[in-house]
Amino acid sequence: MSAPDCPAMDPVTFEVTRNALVNVTEEMALTIRRAAYSTNIKTRADFSCAFFDNKLRCAAQSFAQTAHLVSMATIAPAAIREYGPERFKPGDALLVNDPHRGASHINDITCLSPVFVEGQRVGYLANMAHHVDVGGSSPASLGVNRELFQEGIILPPTRIAVGDEIDDNVHKLILSNFSAPRETNSDLRAQLSANVVGVRRMNDMIARYGQAPFERFCDELIAYTERWTERDLAKLPQVTWEAEAFRDDDGFTDEPIRLKARVTLHNGRMTLDLTDSSGQRGSPINCTRTMSACALAFVARSLVSSGAPVNTGFLSRLSVTGPDGMVCTAVRPAAVGGGWETGQKIAELIWLALHPAMPDRVPASGKALIVNIGFGGGARPREDGPIAVQTNLDNTENAPIEEVEMNYPIRIARYEIIRDSGGAGRHRGGLGVRRDFEFPYGEIAFTVMTDGRKFAPWGLGGGDGACARYVLDPEGEAREMPSKVTVTIRKGGRVSVRTPGGGGFGPAAQRDPAALAADIERGYVSAAAAERVTAPGVRRVVSEEKGRKDDEFLRLRDRRRGDQRGGAGLLPEEGRCCARTAARARRARFGRYGQECGDRAPALLDDADGAARQALGRHLPRHAGRSRA
């Protein structure tokens, strides 16, 4: 380690203790995931865990959600101070979710518990998890509302457990506000269980190291992290940059929402000024100052050394300035259900502002949304954009089709990567994903609470990615829906969600011809789209690929005509071989998503087989020779 990185205490003891503390939070995270009921927590891992010392400083966080980096570090100290540290007893637990007290949006409920060792309090444990439903006017508590009070139950610091026993009255009061109490009850108990496990592990740890040495360790950990962060930020260009971008609208008017970021790096500090952004709206698209700080923390964490701890020491070098009452510094009673759509775009806006100073580190624009489906990420200076994954502030995992259909009255009718959705460039933007939801069991209310329909993800020297689309009845009327709306869908109806593609990086004419040919072969890019944006040398590769496929089609057509005239035609074995080839090509286009479809893979391959049958005529039986994904 270089001098600024060296802790003041014995480095070996310091590292052992630091990793032991992080492992406490990781074991809490494992407990939540194994005990939770909802898909959003147990499968998608939309939760985080942390430890706070007696000075209410965040000392360790589990590896989980980037969006919770600042939220827990803000709401936990605020809730503890409001409740009163002296009122805590062993086995107590609090719940809180009020965004205007420093939490995230209202779905994220934080559970807090004190840690007592031999009668002495040594700190607090916290975990934050996204609950699918917390009441309110719309399913999933994500309706197009004007005020926070319409979005669901608001929990100030509320004691849910006393002496390791759940307070039944408070528990029933909370659950009576939810439309899915069984699911929420199980998830709340998982959060409480995680804190119980954390208390046990902290007792083991303090018994080994002692309370006084542990308190000295926490002081040094925070100071050490601050020194490390300050040093790394001081190495970056010390100047101010700015950029602006827009969100579609607020859900009630068509007026776009302006976001302007002024980013300053100076003396090892990073500051985000949002003064010139739009004012707070009477809509759910507002985000709080805490959410904006999460966006800044994400970018800063990406710029410092990968081994640097994440705690209050790191956060102390970051600040968000600007007046209250802006769309990105909203205050009570502003609704914030869709606030992460704004927070995600702020993160990309910070990157855009930094691009002139760090062109070799900044990616193009990606999804900038929180829709819980994979997206196309922005292309990077040295790589293509990631395909069909969550990026930026969203570190959640994908919800498999099988689990969605098993737990909810939904059928996934279509799931595929969207060809040509990534921006062209030296490095191609990631591709978006199409997922069509069918509702075969009855009429339902469906809410779209997202963005990205009007303003495409920008490229950096490359092409823009495709905009998002939300289509009602995609196989019939195909009515385009706005990005913020609640609609009633009849039994058997469908909605198609098509996520954005990422922007490209660098001139498209500089793309490696072999990479472009591979894109065409995999179905990521059509030959027609590739020809429009590439250089003559690359067009030759595209033309050759297109010509090869045209020759194959003509060969099949001629052989079919020969059979109709009484010629030899195609043997059944050849037909089966062609069907397998079509199926493999289709599966390659779907990637792992075809595998996730399980028994539905044959249905997803119908159009491939249809094309083969059209070319081969009566010699190809339906589903002949198909191998399942």
QUIKAKA-V990045 format. One record per residue. N is the residue number from 1. RES is the residue in one letter. OMEGA is omega as a letter, one per 20 degrees, with the letter a starting at -180 (999 if undefined). NEAR is the number of other C-alpha atoms within 12 Angstrom. Layout:
BEGIN
[[N	RES	OMEGA	NEAR] [N	RES	OMEGA	NEAR]]
END
This chain:
BEGIN
[[1	M	r	10] [2	S	a	10] [3	A	a	12] [4	P	a	17] [5	D	a	25] [6	C	r	22] [7	P	a	28] [8	A	r	23] [9	M	a	22] [10	D	a	16] [11	P	a	19] [12	V	r	13] [13	T	a	21] [14	F	a	26] [15	E	r	24] [16	V	a	20] [17	T	a	31] [18	R	a	34] [19	N	r	22] [20	A	r	29] [21	L	r	41] [22	V	a	34] [23	N	r	26] [24	V	r	38] [25	T	r	41] [26	E	r	31] [27	E	r	32] [28	M	a	42] [29	A	r	42] [30	L	r	31] [31	T	r	31] [32	I	a	44] [33	R	a	34] [34	R	a	24] [35	A	a	27] [36	A	a	34] [37	Y	a	30] [38	S	r	37] [39	T	a	36] [40	N	a	34] [41	I	a	41] [42	K	a	32] [43	T	a	26] [44	R	r	35] [45	A	r	37] [46	D	r	41] [47	F	r	53] [48	S	r	46] [49	C	a	52] [50	A	r	53] [51	F	r	51] [52	F	r	42] [53	D	a	38] [54	N	r	30] [55	K	r	24] [56	L	r	34] [57	R	r	38] [58	C	a	43] [59	A	a	47] [60	A	r	44] [61	Q	r	41] [62	S	r	38] [63	F	a	28] [64	A	a	34] [65	Q	r	36] [66	T	a	41] [67	A	r	43] [68	H	a	48] [69	L	a	47] [70	V	a	44] [71	S	a	50] [72	M	r	55] [73	A	r	48] [74	T	a	40] [75	I	a	45] [76	A	r	51] [77	P	a	37] [78	A	a	29] [79	A	a	38] [80	I	r	40] [81	R	a	20] [82	E	r	19] [83	Y	a	24] [84	G	a	18] [85	P	a	30] [86	E	a	15] [87	R	a	19] [88	F	r	31] [89	K	r	24] [90	P	r	30] [91	G	r	34] [92	D	r	33] [93	A	r	46] [94	L	r	46] [95	L	r	40] [96	V	r	45] [97	N	a	41] [98	D	a	42] [99	P	a	46] [100	H	r	37] [101	R	r	35] [102	G	r	38] [103	A	r	47] [104	S	r	48] [105	H	a	52] [106	I	r	48] [107	N	a	42] [108	D	a	46] [109	I	r	48] [110	T	r	54] [111	C	a	49] [112	L	r	51] [113	S	r	52] [114	P	r	45] [115	V	r	38] [116	F	r	31] [117	V	a	27] [118	E	r	15] [119	G	a	14] [120	Q	r	20] [121	R	a	31] [122	V	r	36] [123	G	a	39] [124	Y	r	46] [125	L	a	56] [126	A	r	55] [127	N	a	60] [128	M	a	54] [129	A	r	52] [130	H	r	40] [131	H	a	46] [132	V	a	39] [133	D	r	38] [134	V	r	42] [135	G	r	31] [136	G	a	30] [137	S	a	27] [138	S	r	29] [139	P	r	30] [140	A	r	32] [141	S	a	41] [142	L	a	44] [143	G	r	42] [144	V	a	41] [145	N	r	35] [146	R	a	28] [147	E	a	31] [148	L	a	42] [149	F	r	28] [150	Q	a	27] [151	E	a	37] [152	G	a	39] [153	I	r	32] [154	I	a	36] [155	L	r	34] [156	P	r	30] [157	P	a	32] [158	T	a	33] [159	R	a	36] [160	I	a	34] [161	A	r	32] [162	V	r	24] [163	G	r	19] [164	D	r	23] [165	E	r	20] [166	I	r	24] [167	D	a	21] [168	D	a	16] [169	N	r	16] [170	V	a	21] [171	H	r	27] [172	K	r	17] [173	L	a	17] [174	I	a	33] [175	L	a	28] [176	S	r	22] [177	N	a	25] [178	F	r	30] [179	S	r	24] [180	A	a	24] [181	P	a	25] [182	R	a	22] [183	E	a	27] [184	T	r	36] [185	N	r	31] [186	S	a	27] [187	D	r	42] [188	L	r	45] [189	R	r	35] [190	A	r	33] [191	Q	r	47] [192	L	r	44] [193	S	r	36] [194	A	r	42] [195	N	r	45] [196	V	r	39] [197	V	r	33] [198	G	r	43] [199	V	r	38] [200	R	a	26] [201	R	r	28] [202	M	r	39] [203	N	r	28] [204	D	a	21] [205	M	a	27] [206	I	r	29] [207	A	a	18] [208	R	a	18] [209	Y	a	22] [210	G	a	20] [211	Q	a	27] [212	A	r	18] [213	P	r	21] [214	F	r	32] [215	E	r	24] [216	R	r	25] [217	F	a	32] [218	C	r	37] [219	D	a	30] [220	E	r	31] [221	L	a	42] [222	I	a	36] [223	A	r	31] [224	Y	r	34] [225	T	r	38] [226	E	r	34] [227	R	a	33] [228	W	a	39] [229	T	r	40] [230	E	a	33] [231	R	a	28] [232	D	r	33] [233	L	r	32] [234	A	r	24] [235	K	a	21] [236	L	r	25] [237	P	a	24] [238	Q	a	21] [239	V	r	24] [240	T	r	24] [241	W	r	28] [242	E	r	30] [243	A	r	30] [244	E	r	30] [245	A	a	35] [246	F	r	35] [247	R	a	43] [248	D	a	33] [249	D	a	36] [250	D	r	40] [251	G	r	34] [252	F	r	23] [253	T	r	18] [254	D	a	14] [255	E	r	15] [256	P	r	26] [257	I	a	36] [258	R	r	32] [259	L	r	41] [260	K	a	35] [261	A	r	39] [262	R	a	32] [263	V	a	39] [264	T	r	34] [265	L	a	34] [266	H	r	24] [267	N	r	21] [268	G	r	28] [269	R	r	36] [270	M	a	43] [271	T	r	35] [272	L	r	44] [273	D	a	37] [274	L	a	41] [275	T	a	27] [276	D	r	27] [277	S	r	37] [278	S	r	33] [279	G	r	29] [280	Q	a	36] [281	R	r	38] [282	G	a	30] [283	S	a	36] [284	P	a	44] [285	I	r	54] [286	N	r	53] [287	C	a	53] [288	T	r	50] [289	R	r	45] [290	T	r	42] [291	M	r	48] [292	S	r	52] [293	A	r	49] [294	C	r	45] [295	A	r	47] [296	L	a	48] [297	A	r	45] [298	F	a	36] [299	V	a	38] [300	A	r	41] [301	R	r	35] [302	S	a	26] [303	L	r	32] [304	V	a	31] [305	S	a	20] [306	S	a	13] [307	G	a	17] [308	A	r	32] [309	P	r	34] [310	V	a	43] [311	N	a	43] [312	T	r	39] [313	G	r	31] [314	F	a	42] [315	L	a	42] [316	S	r	31] [317	R	a	37] [318	L	r	37] [319	S	r	30] [320	V	a	35] [321	T	a	26] [322	G	a	27] [323	P	r	21] [324	D	r	28] [325	G	r	26] [326	M	r	33] [327	V	r	47] [328	C	r	52] [329	T	a	42] [330	A	r	41] [331	V	r	29] [332	R	j	28] [333	P	a	27] [334	A	r	37] [335	A	a	44] [336	V	a	51] [337	G	r	52] [338	G	a	50] [339	G	a	50] [340	W	r	48] [341	E	r	48] [342	T	r	53] [343	G	r	51] [344	Q	a	47] [345	K	r	51] [346	I	r	53] [347	A	r	49] [348	E	r	44] [349	L	r	43] [350	I	r	50] [351	W	a	45] [352	L	r	35] [353	A	a	34] [354	L	a	38] [355	H	r	29] [356	P	a	21] [357	A	a	22] [358	M	a	21] [359	P	a	21] [360	D	a	20] [361	R	a	24] [362	V	r	35] [363	P	r	48] [364	A	a	55] [365	S	r	54] [366	G	a	60] [367	K	a	60] [368	A	r	51] [369	L	r	47] [370	I	r	37] [371	V	a	40] [372	N	r	36] [373	I	r	40] [374	G	a	43] [375	F	r	50] [376	G	r	50] [377	G	r	49] [378	G	r	56] [379	A	a	47] [380	R	a	36] [381	P	a	29] [382	R	a	22] [383	E	r	27] [384	D	r	39] [385	G	r	41] [386	P	a	34] [387	I	r	40] [388	A	r	42] [389	V	r	37] [390	Q	a	40] [391	T	r	40] [392	N	a	43] [393	L	a	40] [394	D	a	39] [395	N	a	26] [396	T	r	34] [397	E	a	27] [398	N	r	31] [399	A	a	32] [400	P	r	28] [401	I	a	32] [402	E	a	24] [403	E	r	24] [404	V	a	25] [405	E	a	21] [406	M	a	15] [407	N	a	17] [408	Y	a	23] [409	P	a	20] [410	I	r	28] [411	R	r	30] [412	I	a	35] [413	A	a	30] [414	R	a	34] [415	Y	a	38] [416	E	r	41] [417	I	a	41] [418	I	a	39] [419	R	r	37] [420	D	a	39] [421	S	r	45] [422	G	r	54] [423	G	r	49] [424	A	r	51] [425	G	r	43] [426	R	r	37] [427	H	a	40] [428	R	r	54] [429	G	r	55] [430	G	a	52] [431	L	r	50] [432	G	a	47] [433	V	r	46] [434	R	r	35] [435	R	r	39] [436	D	a	32] [437	F	r	35] [438	E	a	33] [439	F	a	27] [440	P	a	20] [441	Y	r	17] [442	G	r	17] [443	E	a	18] [444	I	r	25] [445	A	a	24] [446	F	a	33] [447	T	r	32] [448	V	r	42] [449	M	a	42] [450	T	a	46] [451	D	r	45] [452	G	a	45] [453	R	a	34] [454	K	a	26] [455	F	a	30] [456	A	r	35] [457	P	a	50] [458	W	r	42] [459	G	r	42] [460	L	a	40] [461	G	r	32] [462	G	a	36] [463	G	r	39] [464	D	r	39] [465	G	r	46] [466	A	r	40] [467	C	r	39] [468	A	r	42] [469	R	r	36] [470	Y	a	39] [471	V	r	32] [472	L	a	32] [473	D	a	26] [474	P	a	25] [475	E	a	18] [476	G	a	13] [477	E	r	14] [478	A	a	18] [479	R	r	16] [480	E	r	22] [481	M	r	30] [482	P	a	30] [483	S	r	39] [484	K	a	36] [485	V	r	32] [486	T	a	28] [487	V	r	26] [488	T	a	22] [489	I	a	23] [490	R	r	19] [491	K	a	20] [492	G	a	23] [493	G	a	32] [494	R	r	37] [495	V	r	40] [496	S	r	35] [497	V	a	46] [498	R	a	44] [499	T	a	50] [500	P	r	52] [501	G	a	56] [502	G	r	56] [503	G	r	52] [504	G	a	50] [505	F	r	45] [506	G	a	35] [507	P	r	26] [508	A	a	39] [509	A	a	28] [510	Q	a	26] [511	R	r	34] [512	D	a	27] [513	P	a	29] [514	A	r	19] [515	A	r	26] [516	L	r	40] [517	A	r	29] [518	A	r	23] [519	D	a	33] [520	I	a	30] [521	E	a	28] [522	R	a	26] [523	G	r	29] [524	Y	a	40] [525	V	r	33] [526	S	r	28] [527	A	a	33] [528	A	r	18] [529	A	a	26] [530	A	a	41] [531	E	a	28] [532	R	a	20] [533	V	a	30] [534	T	r	30] [535	A	a	23] [536	P	a	18] [537	G	r	21] [538	V	r	27] [539	R	r	29] [540	R	r	20] [541	V	r	28] [542	V	a	34] [543	S	r	28] [544	E	r	20] [545	E	r	28] [546	K	r	24] [547	G	r	16] [548	R	a	17] [549	K	r	17] [550	D	r	15] [551	D	a	15] [552	E	r	18] [553	F	a	20] [554	L	r	16] [555	R	r	18] [556	L	a	27] [557	R	a	23] [558	D	a	21] [559	R	r	25] [560	R	r	28] [561	R	r	20] [562	G	r	17] [563	D	a	19] [564	Q	r	17] [565	R	r	11] [566	G	r	11] [567	G	a	13] [568	A	r	15] [569	G	a	26] [570	L	r	29] [571	L	r	20] [572	P	a	20] [573	E	r	17] [574	E	r	21] [575	G	r	32] [576	R	r	26] [577	C	r	25] [578	C	r	34] [579	A	r	36] [580	R	r	27] [581	T	r	23] [582	A	a	33] [583	A	r	34] [584	R	r	30] [585	A	r	26] [586	R	a	38] [587	R	r	37] [588	A	r	26] [589	R	a	34] [590	F	a	35] [591	G	a	26] [592	R	a	22] [593	Y	r	33] [594	G	r	31] [595	Q	a	27] [596	E	a	26] [597	C	r	32] [598	G	a	20] [599	D	r	16] [600	R	r	22] [601	A	r	33] [602	P	a	31] [603	A	a	26] [604	L	a	35] [605	L	a	38] [606	D	a	24] [607	D	r	22] [608	A	r	31] [609	D	r	36] [610	G	r	26] [611	A	r	25] [612	A	r	37] [613	R	a	28] [614	Q	a	23] [615	A	a	28] [616	L	r	38] [617	G	a	27] [618	R	a	21] [619	H	a	29] [620	L	r	30] [621	P	a	24] [622	R	r	25] [623	H	a	30] [624	A	r	30] [625	G	a	23] [626	R	r	30] [627	S	a	24] [628	R	a	23] [629	A	999	26]]
END
